[in-house]
């Protein structure tokens, strides 16, 4: 591991110039350290890699201590270990910020289509290729150089905020034990603001800040009819067919306007404001290019909303799998004994997963006829989260990013996927904001994942500005203040 960057005396020039000069001086050593971390194949979804996930956590603890964090430790869970770090401000009234990320990665092997060894980082044309480069080690690690640049530019010996980090070890395998960890450690994690650095931007030339992620609830439905497959000529038309019932359930999911037709499904939904719709419309969206990425041949969704609005801000119901009856070659004239469905529901702000589960169960009970027995099992849900556009901390994030991007206008996006950020919001009672610099071409979860190194430095620069800007931005905001040491 390289030598810790020094806390240089604030030279002449603007703060931005000082930050950039500091980052440039330490860029090479920073990238060497990142490459060292990326060589650890911390794949949480593969049991044989459990030792590597633990080694990754230990490596990060050492790196954070070397950065200057007085507290950095491994937190055990019933699964993979997480890392916690804390660096209190010299100002006892400073706001507390908790940065979230994860140090585990997706599986990767050369035979998947990688041009190089996925766990031997290589730099080509200003890009670092390696599994985890963007998702999420690179975006976690930029905080180490960012805080040192903040200190160098301000002359401080401690950050202007009480800075905490929580770096999860099993996000890529479902965050199974994450909420329990947050609940157990809620007192030490107490914060005024959560910054999630596990997200991205619209493009290299359009800096954006994500303001929300959808939640998700999913279920499996098993339908049982006859005790065995039976002859469709002798019994068909006189007994209920579970495969037919499965088809009716699927057909009943949406109405003619592609709205989810489950009664009560939209209860509590936070609707898009006119301002938000205008901000979405500002983005340079190319629907044909989007369809190409989706490997699809046309758009379809809830009437009255654009494609981006449907993906980011509207709830959905999807059939993830359907089966039942004979699937082999040729015909087999039967009434099948069973059928199966897998459904998932993406949820937006204002929707409660427990209410959704109740609504789905009640809806299903009204669809299944007598003579069909069924079982429905829900998985663990993920709650949605949304940052109000007028939140002062969001304005601070956008302002810091704009400074890093030479005054460029920073636009707002949401993400259609789901993650554990809502657990932090739910348990800690703090607003969640997103700060990421990855771009769609980085190839998360795909072969040849990479990070754009110049953009990575923009992430460093953004955090260097942000820690100084947040206290001022939050000065007049109501803060519960539980996270102050």
Secondary structure by P-SEA (a helix, b strand, c coil): ccccccccccccccaaaaaaaaaaaaaaaaaaaaaaaaacccccccccaaaaaaaaaaaaaaaaaaacccbbbbbbcccbbbbbbbbbcccccbbbbbbbbbccccccccccccccccccccccccccccccccccccccaaaaaaaaaaaaaacccccccbbbbbbbccccccccaaaaaaaaacccccccbbbbcccccccccbbbbbcbbbbbccbbbbbbcccccccccccccccccaaaaaaaaaaacccccccccccccccccccccaaaaaaaaaccccaaaaaaaacccccccccccccccccccccccccccccccccccccccccccbbbbbbbbbbcccccaaaaaaaaaaaaaacccccccbbbbbcbbbbbbbbbcccaaaaaaaaaaaaaacccbbbbbbbccccaaaaaaaaacbbbbbbbccccccccccccccccaaaaaaaaaaaaaaaaacccccccccccccccc
